[in-house]
């Protein structure tokens, strides 16, 4: 009894923390822009060009 109020407060604080964390995320352009969808970036040991999977 009475714990329901504490659970609600904790859940609300947790939701606020998660929302603030998501709002502070930034996109790293070097990882998301300029990479064609039809290229496969697979690490290689012989310095071969990336695979073209189109």
N, C-alpha and C positions, 0 to 999 in steps of 0.2 A: 504494500500500500504506500502510496506517495512516490514510488519510484517512477511512475509513468511520467510525471512532470520532469524529472531528471533525464529520463530517456529522450523526451521531446527536446529539451534544451541541448543535449549532446548531439542529437541528430541534426538539429538546426545549425549548430556551430560547425559540425562536420560538413554539411551541405555548403555553408558559406565558405569554408576553407577550400573545398573542391572547386567551387565556382571561381574564386579569386585565383586559384592556381591555373585554371583553364584560361582565364582572361589574360594571364601574364605570359602565356606561351607565345613564342614567336616562330615564324617559319624561317628555316634556313634556306635562303635562295639557292645556294650552290648545290643543295641536295634535291631540289625540286624543279628548277628551271633549266631549260636548255638541253634536257635529255630526251631525245626522241623516244616515243613509245615503242617503236619497232626495234630498238637496240637492246641487247642483253649485255649488261656490264658484269662480266664474270672475271674474277682475278685469274691471271695466267702467269706462268713462270717463264714463258719464252717471249714476252713482249709482243704477242700477237694483237692485231686490232680487235676491237669489240665485235662480237658476233652480230650479224644482221639477220634477224629472225622473221623478216617480212616475207 
